[in-house]
Amino acid sequence: LEVTDPDLPEAQREAFLAAVDGYYAENPTADRSPHFLSMLREDNLAFAKILDSVRAHVPGTRKRGNQGES
């Protein structure tokens, strides 16, 4: 997040991090695929969707689309 969107407002940053915590609560790493790269791809896509969702809920923020980055 610090690299891909360092100018994200604090409220959105907190919302993103809370949503990521929720994602990990629902998808514990111990319960997932043993394939490391597959898990990273899943997480990367999920984080991009979370970030898009966070941006969509705040008027006037730019939405970069799902680029697979977080």
PyMOL Python script that loads the backbone (N, CA, C, O; Angstrom):
from pymol import cmd

cmd.read_pdbstr("""\
ATOM      1  N   LEU A   1       0.827  -1.184   0.000  1.00  0.00           N
ATOM      2  CA  LEU A   1       0.000   0.000   0.000  1.00  0.00           C
ATOM      3  C   LEU A   1       0.878   1.256   0.000  1.00  0.00           C
ATOM      4  O   LEU A   1       0.584   2.234  -0.687  1.00  0.00           O
ATOM      5  N   GLU A   2       1.953   1.210   0.779  1.00  0.00           N
ATOM      6  CA  GLU A   2       2.842   2.367   0.847  1.00  0.00           C
ATOM      7  C   GLU A   2       3.530   2.637  -0.486  1.00  0.00           C
ATOM      8  O   GLU A   2       3.872   3.780  -0.788  1.00  0.00           O
ATOM      9  N   VAL A   3       3.732   1.602  -1.277  1.00  0.00           N
ATOM     10  CA  VAL A   3       4.398   1.755  -2.567  1.00  0.00           C
ATOM     11  C   VAL A   3       3.396   2.090  -3.672  1.00  0.00           C
ATOM     12  O   VAL A   3       3.646   2.989  -4.475  1.00  0.00           O
ATOM     13  N   THR A   4       2.278   1.389  -3.724  1.00  0.00           N
ATOM     14  CA  THR A   4       1.338   1.565  -4.831  1.00  0.00           C
ATOM     15  C   THR A   4       0.438   2.767  -4.678  1.00  0.00           C
ATOM     16  O   THR A   4      -0.025   3.317  -5.677  1.00  0.00           O
ATOM     17  N   ASP A   5       0.172   3.197  -3.434  1.00  0.00           N
ATOM     18  CA  ASP A   5      -0.724   4.337  -3.236  1.00  0.00           C
ATOM     19  C   ASP A   5      -0.358   5.100  -1.962  1.00  0.00           C
ATOM     20  O   ASP A   5      -1.139   5.125  -1.010  1.00  0.00           O
ATOM     21  N   PRO A   6       0.824   5.722  -1.940  1.00  0.00           N
ATOM     22  CA  PRO A   6       1.286   6.394  -0.719  1.00  0.00           C
ATOM     23  C   PRO A   6       0.437   7.603  -0.326  1.00  0.00           C
ATOM     24  O   PRO A   6       0.482   8.029   0.828  1.00  0.00           O
ATOM     25  N   ASP A   7      -0.327   8.158  -1.251  1.00  0.00           N
ATOM     26  CA  ASP A   7      -1.134   9.346  -0.956  1.00  0.00           C
ATOM     27  C   ASP A   7      -2.552   9.013  -0.518  1.00  0.00           C
ATOM     28  O   ASP A   7      -3.390   9.908  -0.410  1.00  0.00           O
ATOM     29  N   LEU A   8      -2.831   7.746  -0.264  1.00  0.00           N
ATOM     30  CA  LEU A   8      -4.159   7.341   0.165  1.00  0.00           C
ATOM     31  C   LEU A   8      -4.470   8.017   1.502  1.00  0.00           C
ATOM     32  O   LEU A   8      -3.674   7.933   2.437  1.00  0.00           O
ATOM     33  N   PRO A   9      -5.619   8.683   1.597  1.00  0.00           N
ATOM     34  CA  PRO A   9      -5.975   9.357   2.852  1.00  0.00           C
ATOM     35  C   PRO A   9      -6.004   8.379   4.033  1.00  0.00           C
ATOM     36  O   PRO A   9      -6.272   7.190   3.863  1.00  0.00           O
ATOM     37  N   GLU A  10      -5.731   8.889   5.199  1.00  0.00           N
ATOM     38  CA  GLU A  10      -5.626   8.049   6.396  1.00  0.00           C
ATOM     39  C   GLU A  10      -6.889   7.222   6.646  1.00  0.00           C
ATOM     40  O   GLU A  10      -6.789   6.051   7.013  1.00  0.00           O
ATOM     41  N   ALA A  11      -8.055   7.799   6.457  1.00  0.00           N
ATOM     42  CA  ALA A  11      -9.304   7.061   6.685  1.00  0.00           C
ATOM     43  C   ALA A  11      -9.402   5.860   5.740  1.00  0.00           C
ATOM     44  O   ALA A  11      -9.818   4.775   6.147  1.00  0.00           O
ATOM     45  N   GLN A  12      -9.021   6.060   4.492  1.00  0.00           N
ATOM     46  CA  GLN A  12      -9.049   4.956   3.534  1.00  0.00           C
ATOM     47  C   GLN A  12      -7.981   3.919   3.857  1.00  0.00           C
ATOM     48  O   GLN A  12      -8.210   2.718   3.713  1.00  0.00           O
ATOM     49  N   ARG A  13      -6.829   4.380   4.288  1.00  0.00           N
ATOM     50  CA  ARG A  13      -5.744   3.476   4.666  1.00  0.00           C
ATOM     51  C   ARG A  13      -6.204   2.567   5.808  1.00  0.00           C
ATOM     52  O   ARG A  13      -5.982   1.357   5.778  1.00  0.00           O
ATOM     53  N   GLU A  14      -6.848   3.170   6.818  1.00  0.00           N
ATOM     54  CA  GLU A  14      -7.337   2.393   7.951  1.00  0.00           C
ATOM     55  C   GLU A  14      -8.432   1.416   7.514  1.00  0.00           C
ATOM     56  O   GLU A  14      -8.468   0.276   7.977  1.00  0.00           O
ATOM     57  N   ALA A  15      -9.319   1.861   6.628  1.00  0.00           N
ATOM     58  CA  ALA A  15     -10.378   0.979   6.125  1.00  0.00           C
ATOM     59  C   ALA A  15      -9.777  -0.191   5.349  1.00  0.00           C
ATOM     60  O   ALA A  15     -10.236  -1.326   5.481  1.00  0.00           O
ATOM     61  N   PHE A  16      -8.761   0.079   4.549  1.00  0.00           N
ATOM     62  CA  PHE A  16      -8.089  -0.977   3.787  1.00  0.00           C
ATOM     63  C   PHE A  16      -7.456  -1.998   4.731  1.00  0.00           C
ATOM     64  O   PHE A  16      -7.649  -3.202   4.569  1.00  0.00           O
ATOM     65  N   LEU A  17      -6.709  -1.518   5.708  1.00  0.00           N
ATOM     66  CA  LEU A  17      -6.030  -2.425   6.629  1.00  0.00           C
ATOM     67  C   LEU A  17      -7.025  -3.239   7.451  1.00  0.00           C
ATOM     68  O   LEU A  17      -6.781  -4.413   7.730  1.00  0.00           O
ATOM     69  N   ALA A  18      -8.134  -2.634   7.838  1.00  0.00           N
ATOM     70  CA  ALA A  18      -9.170  -3.370   8.568  1.00  0.00           C
ATOM     71  C   ALA A  18      -9.783  -4.446   7.674  1.00  0.00           C
ATOM     72  O   ALA A  18     -10.053  -5.555   8.133  1.00  0.00           O
ATOM     73  N   ALA A  19     -10.000  -4.123   6.407  1.00  0.00           N
ATOM     74  CA  ALA A  19     -10.563  -5.106   5.473  1.00  0.00           C
ATOM     75  C   ALA A  19      -9.574  -6.239   5.212  1.00  0.00           C
ATOM     76  O   ALA A  19      -9.985  -7.389   5.056  1.00  0.00           O
ATOM     77  N   VAL A  20      -8.297  -5.938   5.162  1.00  0.00           N
ATOM     78  CA  VAL A  20      -7.276  -6.977   4.982  1.00  0.00           C
ATOM     79  C   VAL A  20      -7.262  -7.895   6.208  1.00  0.00           C
ATOM     80  O   VAL A  20      -7.149  -9.113   6.073  1.00  0.00           O
ATOM     81  N   ASP A  21      -7.376  -7.310   7.396  1.00  0.00           N
ATOM     82  CA  ASP A  21      -7.467  -8.133   8.610  1.00  0.00           C
ATOM     83  C   ASP A  21      -8.677  -9.061   8.524  1.00  0.00           C
ATOM     84  O   ASP A  21      -8.588 -10.235   8.883  1.00  0.00           O
ATOM     85  N   GLY A  22      -9.805  -8.536   8.051  1.00  0.00           N
ATOM     86  CA  GLY A  22     -11.005  -9.345   7.881  1.00  0.00           C
ATOM     87  C   GLY A  22     -10.790 -10.458   6.869  1.00  0.00           C
ATOM     88  O   GLY A  22     -11.242 -11.586   7.064  1.00  0.00           O
ATOM     89  N   TYR A  23     -10.101 -10.133   5.794  1.00  0.00           N
ATOM     90  CA  TYR A  23      -9.785 -11.137   4.765  1.00  0.00           C
ATOM     91  C   TYR A  23      -8.987 -12.284   5.371  1.00  0.00           C
ATOM     92  O   TYR A  23      -9.292 -13.452   5.129  1.00  0.00           O
ATOM     93  N   TYR A  24      -7.966 -11.954   6.157  1.00  0.00           N
ATOM     94  CA  TYR A  24      -7.148 -13.000   6.766  1.00  0.00           C
ATOM     95  C   TYR A  24      -7.917 -13.772   7.841  1.00  0.00           C
ATOM     96  O   TYR A  24      -7.644 -14.951   8.063  1.00  0.00           O
ATOM     97  N   ALA A  25      -8.871 -13.126   8.506  1.00  0.00           N
ATOM     98  CA  ALA A  25      -9.696 -13.839   9.487  1.00  0.00           C
ATOM     99  C   ALA A  25     -10.554 -14.895   8.785  1.00  0.00           C
ATOM    100  O   ALA A  25     -10.778 -15.982   9.317  1.00  0.00           O
ATOM    101  N   GLU A  26     -11.027 -14.560   7.591  1.00  0.00           N
ATOM    102  CA  GLU A  26     -11.854 -15.491   6.813  1.00  0.00           C
ATOM    103  C   GLU A  26     -11.012 -16.500   6.025  1.00  0.00           C
ATOM    104  O   GLU A  26     -11.488 -17.587   5.699  1.00  0.00           O
ATOM    105  N   ASN A  27      -9.784 -16.144   5.727  1.00  0.00           N
ATOM    106  CA  ASN A  27      -8.900 -16.996   4.920  1.00  0.00           C
ATOM    107  C   ASN A  27      -7.550 -17.175   5.613  1.00  0.00           C
ATOM    108  O   ASN A  27      -6.534 -16.680   5.124  1.00  0.00           O
ATOM    109  N   PRO A  28      -7.532 -17.878   6.746  1.00  0.00           N
ATOM    110  CA  PRO A  28      -6.256 -18.039   7.463  1.00  0.00           C
ATOM    111  C   PRO A  28      -5.214 -18.721   6.574  1.00  0.00           C
ATOM    112  O   PRO A  28      -5.527 -19.658   5.839  1.00  0.00           O
ATOM    113  N   THR A  29      -4.010 -18.252   6.649  1.00  0.00           N
ATOM    114  CA  THR A  29      -2.962 -18.789   5.785  1.00  0.00           C
ATOM    115  C   THR A  29      -2.698 -20.264   6.075  1.00  0.00           C
ATOM    116  O   THR A  29      -2.303 -21.002   5.172  1.00  0.00           O
ATOM    117  N   ALA A  30      -2.903 -20.702   7.294  1.00  0.00           N
ATOM    118  CA  ALA A  30      -2.656 -22.103   7.630  1.00  0.00           C
ATOM    119  C   ALA A  30      -3.658 -23.039   6.968  1.00  0.00           C
ATOM    120  O   ALA A  30      -3.364 -24.219   6.777  1.00  0.00           O
ATOM    121  N   ASP A  31      -4.834 -22.533   6.617  1.00  0.00           N
ATOM    122  CA  ASP A  31      -5.890 -23.366   6.035  1.00  0.00           C
ATOM    123  C   ASP A  31      -5.891 -23.358   4.514  1.00  0.00           C
ATOM    124  O   ASP A  31      -6.768 -23.959   3.893  1.00  0.00           O
ATOM    125  N   ARG A  32      -4.928 -22.691   3.913  1.00  0.00           N
ATOM    126  CA  ARG A  32      -4.964 -22.531   2.467  1.00  0.00           C
ATOM    127  C   ARG A  32      -3.976 -23.431   1.759  1.00  0.00           C
ATOM    128  O   ARG A  32      -3.280 -24.236   2.377  1.00  0.00           O
ATOM    129  N   SER A  33      -3.932 -23.277   0.465  1.00  0.00           N
ATOM    130  CA  SER A  33      -3.083 -24.091  -0.409  1.00  0.00           C
ATOM    131  C   SER A  33      -1.627 -24.078   0.056  1.00  0.00           C
ATOM    132  O   SER A  33      -1.122 -23.045   0.498  1.00  0.00           O
ATOM    133  N   PRO A  34      -0.961 -25.214  -0.043  1.00  0.00           N
ATOM    134  CA  PRO A  34       0.461 -25.244   0.316  1.00  0.00           C
ATOM    135  C   PRO A  34       1.344 -24.592  -0.748  1.00  0.00           C
ATOM    136  O   PRO A  34       2.551 -24.455  -0.547  1.00  0.00           O
ATOM    137  N   HIS A  35       0.766 -24.196  -1.855  1.00  0.00           N
ATOM    138  CA  HIS A  35       1.537 -23.583  -2.934  1.00  0.00           C
ATOM    139  C   HIS A  35       1.697 -22.088  -2.676  1.00  0.00           C
ATOM    140  O   HIS A  35       0.745 -21.319  -2.807  1.00  0.00           O
ATOM    141  N   PHE A  36       2.886 -21.696  -2.316  1.00  0.00           N
ATOM    142  CA  PHE A  36       3.191 -20.325  -1.915  1.00  0.00           C
ATOM    143  C   PHE A  36       2.803 -19.291  -2.967  1.00  0.00           C
ATOM    144  O   PHE A  36       2.153 -18.299  -2.641  1.00  0.00           O
ATOM    145  N   LEU A  37       3.187 -19.505  -4.208  1.00  0.00           N
ATOM    146  CA  LEU A  37       2.900 -18.523  -5.259  1.00  0.00           C
ATOM    147  C   LEU A  37       1.404 -18.402  -5.526  1.00  0.00           C
ATOM    148  O   LEU A  37       0.911 -17.313  -5.819  1.00  0.00           O
ATOM    149  N   SER A  38       0.701 -19.486  -5.427  1.00  0.00           N
ATOM    150  CA  SER A  38      -0.748 -19.459  -5.607  1.00  0.00           C
ATOM    151  C   SER A  38      -1.408 -18.607  -4.519  1.00  0.00           C
ATOM    152  O   SER A  38      -2.315 -17.823  -4.799  1.00  0.00           O
ATOM    153  N   MET A  39      -0.951 -18.766  -3.292  1.00  0.00           N
ATOM    154  CA  MET A  39      -1.491 -17.959  -2.191  1.00  0.00           C
ATOM    155  C   MET A  39      -1.183 -16.480  -2.395  1.00  0.00           C
ATOM    156  O   MET A  39      -2.035 -15.626  -2.145  1.00  0.00           O
ATOM    157  N   LEU A  40       0.011 -16.180  -2.839  1.00  0.00           N
ATOM    158  CA  LEU A  40       0.369 -14.777  -3.078  1.00  0.00           C
ATOM    159  C   LEU A  40      -0.500 -14.163  -4.165  1.00  0.00           C
ATOM    160  O   LEU A  40      -0.924 -13.014  -4.042  1.00  0.00           O
ATOM    161  N   ARG A  41      -0.771 -14.918  -5.231  1.00  0.00           N
ATOM    162  CA  ARG A  41      -1.634 -14.426  -6.304  1.00  0.00           C
ATOM    163  C   ARG A  41      -3.050 -14.172  -5.782  1.00  0.00           C
ATOM    164  O   ARG A  41      -3.650 -13.140  -6.080  1.00  0.00           O
ATOM    165  N   GLU A  42      -3.574 -15.115  -5.008  1.00  0.00           N
ATOM    166  CA  GLU A  42      -4.904 -14.948  -4.416  1.00  0.00           C
ATOM    167  C   GLU A  42      -4.962 -13.692  -3.560  1.00  0.00           C
ATOM    168  O   GLU A  42      -5.884 -12.885  -3.683  1.00  0.00           O
ATOM    169  N   ASP A  43      -3.969 -13.534  -2.691  1.00  0.00           N
ATOM    170  CA  ASP A  43      -3.923 -12.362  -1.809  1.00  0.00           C
ATOM    171  C   ASP A  43      -3.820 -11.079  -2.612  1.00  0.00           C
ATOM    172  O   ASP A  43      -4.510 -10.103  -2.319  1.00  0.00           O
ATOM    173  N   ASN A  44      -2.967 -11.074  -3.616  1.00  0.00           N
ATOM    174  CA  ASN A  44      -2.770  -9.879  -4.431  1.00  0.00           C
ATOM    175  C   ASN A  44      -4.076  -9.446  -5.102  1.00  0.00           C
ATOM    176  O   ASN A  44      -4.409  -8.261  -5.111  1.00  0.00           O
ATOM    177  N   LEU A  45      -4.803 -10.398  -5.655  1.00  0.00           N
ATOM    178  CA  LEU A  45      -6.090 -10.083  -6.285  1.00  0.00           C
ATOM    179  C   LEU A  45      -7.106  -9.613  -5.252  1.00  0.00           C
ATOM    180  O   LEU A  45      -7.847  -8.661  -5.497  1.00  0.00           O
ATOM    181  N   ALA A  46      -7.142 -10.270  -4.109  1.00  0.00           N
ATOM    182  CA  ALA A  46      -8.081  -9.869  -3.056  1.00  0.00           C
ATOM    183  C   ALA A  46      -7.764  -8.464  -2.559  1.00  0.00           C
ATOM    184  O   ALA A  46      -8.679  -7.668  -2.347  1.00  0.00           O
ATOM    185  N   PHE A  47      -6.497  -8.148  -2.370  1.00  0.00           N
ATOM    186  CA  PHE A  47      -6.124  -6.825  -1.868  1.00  0.00           C
ATOM    187  C   PHE A  47      -6.461  -5.733  -2.877  1.00  0.00           C
ATOM    188  O   PHE A  47      -6.866  -4.636  -2.492  1.00  0.00           O
ATOM    189  N   ALA A  48      -6.295  -6.027  -4.165  1.00  0.00           N
ATOM    190  CA  ALA A  48      -6.662  -5.053  -5.196  1.00  0.00           C
ATOM    191  C   ALA A  48      -8.167  -4.784  -5.162  1.00  0.00           C
ATOM    192  O   ALA A  48      -8.601  -3.639  -5.289  1.00  0.00           O
ATOM    193  N   LYS A  49      -8.955  -5.840  -4.992  1.00  0.00           N
ATOM    194  CA  LYS A  49     -10.411  -5.668  -4.903  1.00  0.00           C
ATOM    195  C   LYS A  49     -10.790  -4.886  -3.652  1.00  0.00           C
ATOM    196  O   LYS A  49     -11.672  -4.029  -3.699  1.00  0.00           O
ATOM    197  N   ILE A  50     -10.136  -5.173  -2.547  1.00  0.00           N
ATOM    198  CA  ILE A  50     -10.400  -4.443  -1.309  1.00  0.00           C
ATOM    199  C   ILE A  50     -10.078  -2.963  -1.496  1.00  0.00           C
ATOM    200  O   ILE A  50     -10.859  -2.102  -1.091  1.00  0.00           O
ATOM    201  N   LEU A  51      -8.947  -2.668  -2.098  1.00  0.00           N
ATOM    202  CA  LEU A  51      -8.553  -1.273  -2.305  1.00  0.00           C
ATOM    203  C   LEU A  51      -9.537  -0.560  -3.222  1.00  0.00           C
ATOM    204  O   LEU A  51      -9.909   0.583  -2.957  1.00  0.00           O
ATOM    205  N   ASP A  52      -9.960  -1.212  -4.288  1.00  0.00           N
ATOM    206  CA  ASP A  52     -10.962  -0.619  -5.176  1.00  0.00           C
ATOM    207  C   ASP A  52     -12.251  -0.337  -4.416  1.00  0.00           C
ATOM    208  O   ASP A  52     -12.875   0.706  -4.609  1.00  0.00           O
ATOM    209  N   SER A  53     -12.646  -1.262  -3.558  1.00  0.00           N
ATOM    210  CA  SER A  53     -13.859  -1.087  -2.769  1.00  0.00           C
ATOM    211  C   SER A  53     -13.725   0.088  -1.807  1.00  0.00           C
ATOM    212  O   SER A  53     -14.658   0.876  -1.650  1.00  0.00           O
ATOM    213  N   VAL A  54     -12.574   0.203  -1.169  1.00  0.00           N
ATOM    214  CA  VAL A  54     -12.336   1.308  -0.232  1.00  0.00           C
ATOM    215  C   VAL A  54     -12.388   2.635  -0.969  1.00  0.00           C
ATOM    216  O   VAL A  54     -13.000   3.588  -0.487  1.00  0.00           O
ATOM    217  N   ARG A  55     -11.758   2.706  -2.123  1.00  0.00           N
ATOM    218  CA  ARG A  55     -11.768   3.940  -2.917  1.00  0.00           C
ATOM    219  C   ARG A  55     -13.176   4.292  -3.388  1.00  0.00           C
ATOM    220  O   ARG A  55     -13.536   5.468  -3.437  1.00  0.00           O
ATOM    221  N   ALA A  56     -13.969   3.290  -3.731  1.00  0.00           N
ATOM    222  CA  ALA A  56     -15.319   3.524  -4.262  1.00  0.00           C
ATOM    223  C   ALA A  56     -16.245   4.129  -3.219  1.00  0.00           C
ATOM    224  O   ALA A  56     -17.235   4.770  -3.574  1.00  0.00           O
ATOM    225  N   HIS A  57     -15.947   3.939  -1.950  1.00  0.00           N
ATOM    226  CA  HIS A  57     -16.819   4.440  -0.892  1.00  0.00           C
ATOM    227  C   HIS A  57     -16.478   5.848  -0.434  1.00  0.00           C
ATOM    228  O   HIS A  57     -17.130   6.374   0.468  1.00  0.00           O
ATOM    229  N   VAL A  58     -15.479   6.464  -1.029  1.00  0.00           N
ATOM    230  CA  VAL A  58     -15.101   7.825  -0.654  1.00  0.00           C
ATOM    231  C   VAL A  58     -15.207   8.716  -1.880  1.00  0.00           C
ATOM    232  O   VAL A  58     -14.481   8.519  -2.854  1.00  0.00           O
ATOM    233  N   PRO A  59     -16.109   9.701  -1.842  1.00  0.00           N
ATOM    234  CA  PRO A  59     -16.284  10.584  -3.003  1.00  0.00           C
ATOM    235  C   PRO A  59     -14.995  11.310  -3.380  1.00  0.00           C
ATOM    236  O   PRO A  59     -14.235  11.751  -2.517  1.00  0.00           O
ATOM    237  N   GLY A  60     -14.771  11.420  -4.669  1.00  0.00           N
ATOM    238  CA  GLY A  60     -13.649  12.196  -5.184  1.00  0.00           C
ATOM    239  C   GLY A  60     -12.327  11.461  -5.223  1.00  0.00           C
ATOM    240  O   GLY A  60     -11.312  12.052  -5.590  1.00  0.00           O
ATOM    241  N   THR A  61     -12.307  10.191  -4.857  1.00  0.00           N
ATOM    242  CA  THR A  61     -11.042   9.466  -4.943  1.00  0.00           C
ATOM    243  C   THR A  61     -10.930   8.813  -6.299  1.00  0.00           C
ATOM    244  O   THR A  61     -11.928   8.425  -6.907  1.00  0.00           O
ATOM    245  N   ARG A  62      -9.726   8.699  -6.754  1.00  0.00           N
ATOM    246  CA  ARG A  62      -9.496   8.100  -8.049  1.00  0.00           C
ATOM    247  C   ARG A  62      -9.531   6.587  -7.907  1.00  0.00           C
ATOM    248  O   ARG A  62      -9.094   6.030  -6.900  1.00  0.00           O
ATOM    249  N   LYS A  63     -10.048   5.950  -8.912  1.00  0.00           N
ATOM    250  CA  LYS A  63     -10.075   4.492  -8.915  1.00  0.00           C
ATOM    251  C   LYS A  63      -9.181   4.028 -10.052  1.00  0.00           C
ATOM    252  O   LYS A  63      -9.423   4.351 -11.215  1.00  0.00           O
ATOM    253  N   ARG A  64      -8.146   3.269  -9.711  1.00  0.00           N
ATOM    254  CA  ARG A  64      -7.179   2.836 -10.713  1.00  0.00           C
ATOM    255  C   ARG A  64      -7.564   1.528 -11.349  1.00  0.00           C
ATOM    256  O   ARG A  64      -6.905   1.091 -12.292  1.00  0.00           O
ATOM    257  N   GLY A  65      -8.606   0.889 -10.870  1.00  0.00           N
ATOM    258  CA  GLY A  65      -8.991  -0.391 -11.448  1.00  0.00           C
ATOM    259  C   GLY A  65      -8.207  -1.517 -10.844  1.00  0.00           C
ATOM    260  O   GLY A  65      -7.264  -1.297 -10.084  1.00  0.00           O
ATOM    261  N   ASN A  66      -8.593  -2.721 -11.178  1.00  0.00           N
ATOM    262  CA  ASN A  66      -7.935  -3.896 -10.626  1.00  0.00           C
ATOM    263  C   ASN A  66      -6.662  -4.172 -11.426  1.00  0.00           C
ATOM    264  O   ASN A  66      -6.688  -4.768 -12.502  1.00  0.00           O
ATOM    265  N   GLN A  67      -5.555  -3.715 -10.856  1.00  0.00           N
ATOM    266  CA  GLN A  67      -4.265  -3.916 -11.516  1.00  0.00           C
ATOM    267  C   GLN A  67      -3.491  -5.048 -10.880  1.00  0.00           C
ATOM    268  O   GLN A  67      -2.356  -5.331 -11.262  1.00  0.00           O
ATOM    269  N   GLY A  68      -4.122  -5.707  -9.887  1.00  0.00           N
ATOM    270  CA  GLY A  68      -3.419  -6.792  -9.229  1.00  0.00           C
ATOM    271  C   GLY A  68      -2.359  -6.301  -8.274  1.00  0.00           C
ATOM    272  O   GLY A  68      -1.434  -7.042  -7.942  1.00  0.00           O
ATOM    273  N   GLU A  69      -2.477  -5.063  -7.826  1.00  0.00           N
ATOM    274  CA  GLU A  69      -1.511  -4.504  -6.898  1.00  0.00           C
ATOM    275  C   GLU A  69      -2.231  -4.071  -5.655  1.00  0.00           C
ATOM    276  O   GLU A  69      -3.430  -3.794  -5.679  1.00  0.00           O
ATOM    277  N   SER A  70      -1.492  -4.014  -4.559  1.00  0.00           N
ATOM    278  CA  SER A  70      -2.039  -3.492  -3.315  1.00  0.00           C
ATOM    279  C   SER A  70      -0.968  -2.769  -2.530  1.00  0.00           C
ATOM    280  O   SER A  70      -1.239  -2.256  -1.445  1.00  0.00           O
TER     281      SER A  70
END
""", "prot")
cmd.dss("prot")
cmd.show_as("cartoon", "prot")
cmd.util.cbc("prot")
cmd.orient("prot")
